[in-house]
Each structure stands twice: as structure tokens, then as C-alpha cells.
Amino acid sequence: HIDIADIYYNIGSTYNTLSEYEQAINYYLKAINIYLHIFGEVNPKLELTYFNLGNSYFNNENYENAIEYFIKAEIISRELNPENMTMQINYYKKISDIYLIIKNYHEALNYYFKIYNIYISFYGEYHSDLSEVYLSIGNIFELKEEFEDSIDYLEKAVNIISIHSEDEIPIDANLENLYRKL
């Protein structure tokens, strides 16, 4: 029954708020089983529950399962709202952040390049948010000790920020440090 699934979901959310992640995970999984039975694979309640389950796994430092459920939520989001690029970008950032935590820089870059492609396709090459994407990609290349690529992307970030802002650019010092590492 849908009401029972919603109650399980709410109990899971309460446990998550209380930082009792194992309990939250158990209740989210119960809700998911019912949602799947009632609605099938693609529905907003399932997307939200997968997302929150991913967060509970993340908070419990179970990164593999967190990635799995963020990917499931992203797939549903894309099917339900194919034009909502903001949600796709947010999911890709969450997944990339986890890959950074576990030091899988290749996969982190893979997701940031997906974000980059969305921005280029939908917003153009000078969208202000691209500076954050370039900065993240540059920082990941720095972590990989691929300093020339890092500098290239950080300079792209500077260029985008320069287009959209009169303020001083805070990453100039980071660029100077990278030039010294070459």
C-alpha cells in the first residue's frame, strides 16, 4: 500500500536526520520495494528515495552503494525530466565528489566532463557556471599531478570569471603554484 511506503520513507528520513544511517537505509529499502511494486521502475517517489538512500549510504561512508543509488536516481530523473539539466548536473557532481573522496580521479573527471558537455550543449561555452566546472577539472588534474592540463583548465576558469566579473580572480595564486611545479 502506498501509505505504508510513504510512512517507511518518512521514518527513513527521520533516522537520516538523527544520523542513524543504518536504520534510515533499512526503511528506505522497505519503501523502495513497495514503490517498485506499485509504480514500476520510473517514478518521482522512487527517484527521491534512491537519492536519499544514496545520501544515507554516503553519510555512512559506504561510497560504492551511494554511487549506485545516485546513478539510479539520475537515470529516473533523466527519464522523467529529460530537459532538466540542473538535476543531471547535481547528480553528476554528487557522484564525482564521491569518486574524489575515494581517489578515483579518472571517474571523477569522467563525470565532470559530462557536466561540461551539458553546459556546452545547452548553455554555450561562456556560461558563468562553466568556471566552476573548469576549476574542478583543473583541481582534479592537479591531484593526478597532470599539471599542464590543470593549468589549462584553471586558465579557462579565469577567462570565464573575467567575462562575468569585475572582481579580483581568486585562483591566480593557485595557477602560480602550478607553474612552479612544472
C-alpha positions as CSV (number, residue, x, y, z in Angstrom):
1,H,0.0,0.0,0.0
2,I,1.3,3.4,-0.9
3,D,0.6,4.9,2.5
4,I,2.9,2.3,4.1
5,A,5.7,3.1,1.6
6,D,5.3,6.8,2.4
7,I,5.5,6.1,6.1
8,Y,8.6,3.9,5.6
9,Y,10.1,6.8,3.6
10,N,9.3,9.3,6.4
11,I,10.8,7.0,9.0
12,G,13.9,6.6,6.9
13,S,14.2,10.4,6.6
14,T,13.8,10.8,10.3
15,Y,16.5,8.3,11.0
16,N,18.7,10.0,8.5
17,T,18.2,13.4,10.2
18,L,19.1,11.7,13.5
19,S,22.3,10.4,11.8
20,E,21.2,6.8,12.3
21,Y,22.1,5.8,8.8
22,E,21.7,2.0,9.1
23,Q,18.1,2.5,10.3
24,A,17.5,5.0,7.5
25,I,18.8,2.6,4.9
26,N,16.6,-0.2,6.2
27,Y,13.4,2.0,5.9
28,Y,14.3,3.5,2.6
29,L,14.8,0.0,1.2
30,K,11.4,-1.1,2.5
31,A,9.8,2.0,0.8
32,I,11.6,1.2,-2.4
33,N,10.3,-2.4,-2.5
34,I,6.7,-1.1,-2.3
35,Y,7.2,1.8,-4.7
36,L,8.7,-0.6,-7.3
37,H,5.7,-2.9,-6.9
38,I,3.2,-0.1,-7.2
39,F,4.7,2.2,-9.7
40,G,7.4,0.3,-11.6
41,E,10.9,1.5,-12.3
42,V,10.3,5.1,-13.2
43,N,8.5,7.4,-10.8
44,P,9.3,10.5,-8.8
45,K,8.9,8.9,-5.4
46,L,11.4,6.2,-6.3
47,E,13.9,8.8,-7.6
48,L,13.7,10.8,-4.4
49,T,14.0,7.6,-2.3
50,Y,17.0,6.5,-4.3
51,F,18.6,9.9,-3.8
52,N,18.0,9.9,0.0
53,L,19.2,6.3,0.2
54,G,22.3,7.4,-1.6
55,N,22.8,10.2,0.9
56,S,22.4,7.8,3.8
57,Y,25.0,5.4,2.3
58,F,27.3,8.4,1.7
59,N,26.9,9.6,5.3
60,N,27.6,6.1,6.4
61,E,30.8,6.1,4.2
62,N,29.5,3.3,2.1
63,Y,30.6,5.0,-1.1
64,E,30.0,2.2,-3.5
65,N,26.3,1.9,-2.6
66,A,26.0,5.7,-2.6
67,I,27.2,5.9,-6.2
68,E,24.8,3.0,-7.2
69,Y,21.8,4.8,-5.8
70,F,22.7,8.2,-7.1
71,I,23.1,6.7,-10.5
72,K,19.7,5.0,-10.2
73,A,18.1,8.4,-9.2
74,E,19.8,10.2,-12.0
75,I,18.6,7.7,-14.6
76,I,15.0,8.1,-13.4
77,S,15.4,11.9,-13.3
78,R,16.6,11.9,-16.9
79,E,13.7,9.7,-18.0
80,L,11.1,11.8,-16.1
81,N,12.5,15.2,-17.0
82,P,14.9,14.9,-20.0
83,E,15.2,18.7,-20.3
84,N,16.0,19.3,-16.6
85,M,19.8,19.6,-16.9
86,T,20.1,21.1,-13.5
87,M,19.2,17.8,-11.8
88,Q,21.5,15.9,-14.1
89,I,24.3,18.3,-13.2
90,N,23.6,18.0,-9.5
91,Y,23.6,14.2,-9.6
92,Y,26.9,14.1,-11.6
93,K,28.5,16.5,-9.1
94,K,27.5,14.2,-6.2
95,I,28.9,11.2,-8.0
96,S,32.1,13.0,-8.9
97,D,32.6,14.2,-5.3
98,I,32.4,10.6,-4.1
99,Y,34.9,9.5,-6.7
100,L,37.2,12.3,-5.4
101,I,36.8,11.0,-1.9
102,I,37.9,7.5,-2.9
103,K,40.6,8.9,-5.1
104,N,39.2,7.6,-8.3
105,Y,40.3,10.6,-10.3
106,H,39.6,9.1,-13.6
107,E,35.9,8.6,-12.8
108,A,35.6,12.0,-11.1
109,L,36.9,13.5,-14.4
110,N,34.5,11.4,-16.4
111,Y,31.6,12.9,-14.5
112,Y,32.9,16.5,-14.7
113,F,33.3,16.1,-18.4
114,K,29.7,15.0,-18.6
115,I,28.8,18.2,-16.7
116,Y,31.0,20.2,-19.1
117,N,29.2,18.7,-22.1
118,I,25.8,19.6,-20.7
119,Y,26.9,23.2,-20.2
120,I,28.4,23.5,-23.7
121,S,25.3,21.8,-25.3
122,F,22.6,23.7,-23.5
123,Y,24.2,27.0,-22.3
124,G,27.1,27.7,-24.6
125,E,30.8,27.9,-24.0
126,Y,30.7,31.2,-21.9
127,H,28.1,30.3,-19.3
128,S,29.2,31.6,-15.9
129,D,28.9,28.2,-14.2
130,L,31.5,26.8,-16.5
131,S,34.1,28.5,-14.4
132,E,33.3,26.1,-11.6
133,V,33.4,23.1,-13.9
134,Y,36.8,24.2,-15.3
135,L,38.1,24.9,-11.8
136,S,37.0,21.4,-10.6
137,I,38.5,19.7,-13.7
138,G,41.8,21.7,-13.1
139,N,41.9,20.7,-9.5
140,I,41.4,17.0,-10.4
141,F,44.2,17.2,-12.9
142,E,46.4,18.7,-10.2
143,L,45.5,15.8,-7.9
144,K,46.6,13.5,-10.7
145,E,49.8,15.5,-10.9
146,E,49.0,16.4,-14.5
147,F,50.0,20.0,-14.0
148,E,49.9,21.2,-17.6
149,D,46.3,20.0,-18.0
150,S,45.5,21.5,-14.6
151,I,46.9,24.9,-15.7
152,D,44.9,24.8,-19.0
153,Y,41.6,24.3,-17.2
154,L,42.3,26.8,-14.4
155,E,43.2,29.4,-17.1
156,K,39.8,28.6,-18.7
157,A,38.2,29.2,-15.4
158,V,39.9,32.5,-15.1
159,N,38.8,33.5,-18.6
160,I,35.1,32.7,-17.8
161,I,35.3,34.5,-14.5
162,S,36.9,37.5,-16.2
163,I,34.0,37.7,-18.7
164,H,31.4,37.7,-15.9
165,S,33.0,39.6,-13.1
166,E,34.9,42.8,-12.4
167,D,36.2,41.3,-9.1
168,E,39.7,40.0,-8.5
169,I,40.1,36.4,-9.5
170,P,41.0,34.2,-6.5
171,I,42.6,31.3,-8.4
172,D,45.6,33.3,-9.7
173,A,47.6,32.2,-6.7
174,N,46.8,28.6,-7.5
175,L,48.0,29.0,-11.0
176,E,51.3,30.5,-9.8
177,N,51.8,27.4,-7.6
178,L,51.1,25.1,-10.5
179,Y,53.6,26.9,-12.8
180,R,56.2,26.3,-10.1
181,K,55.5,22.6,-10.1
182,L,56.2,22.3,-13.9
